[in-house]
Amino acid sequence: MKKKEVNMEKLIEKITDSARRFMEEKNIEDVTFRLIEDEVAGCCVGVLREIEPVYRAPDNASGYLYFEVEGRHVYISRRIRIMRPLTLTTEGLFKKKLFLSGATVPI
């Protein structure tokens, strides 16, 4: 199977209006999407993986892809699996947060 090439310059294709409003309301200039891994114990043994937005630049950016989009700085962990061009959007009703559509946790 041939690996799909990703054009890094256009990786973040779009920022939705809801994400733009959220960032303006919260005065967010930097966002870091990091991969969180927690071991799960109990009936099943495994690792829970989640993409978490943090509203600041990483302390060490060497493990991150960097993009400037509409004057904002976006850092994406190199361990996050990018499936298609990304859209920066929001999710959640009561506790809204930024979400990276088009990315997933590694298998």
Residue pairs with C-beta under 8 A, 6 or more apart in sequence:
6 82
6 85
8 65
10 85
11 65
11 67
11 82
11 85
11 86
12 67
12 69
12 74
12 85
12 86
12 87
12 88
13 85
13 86
13 87
14 87
14 88
15 69
15 70
15 72
15 87
15 88
15 89
16 87
16 88
16 89
16 90
18 89
18 90
19 88
19 89
19 90
19 98
20 70
22 28
22 90
22 96
22 98
23 29
23 31
23 72
23 98
26 55
28 55
28 72
28 98
29 71
29 72
29 73
30 55
30 56
30 57
30 72
30 73
30 74
30 75
31 53
31 54
31 55
31 72
31 73
31 74
31 75
31 88
31 98
32 53
32 54
32 55
32 56
32 57
32 58
32 64
32 75
32 76
32 77
33 51
33 52
33 53
33 54
33 74
33 75
33 76
33 77
33 80
33 98
33 100
33 103
34 51
34 52
34 54
34 58
34 77
35 49
35 50
35 51
35 52
35 77
35 79
35 80
35 105
35 106
36 49
36 50
36 51
36 52
37 47
37 48
37 49
38 47
38 48
38 50
39 45
39 46
39 47
39 48
40 46
40 47
40 48
49 105
49 106
50 105
51 77
51 80
51 100
51 103
51 104
51 105
53 97
53 98
53 99
53 100
55 98
57 73
57 75
58 64
58 75
61 75
63 77
63 78
63 79
64 75
64 76
64 77
64 78
65 75
65 76
65 77
65 78
66 73
66 74
66 75
67 73
67 74
67 76
68 74
69 88
74 88
76 82
76 86
76 100
76 103
79 106
80 100
80 103
80 104
80 105
80 106
81 103
81 104
81 105
81 106
81 107
82 102
82 103
83 102
83 103
83 104
84 102
85 102
86 100
86 101
86 102
86 103
87 100
87 101
87 102
88 98
88 99
88 100
88 101
89 98
89 99
89 101
90 96
90 97
90 98
90 99
91 97
91 99
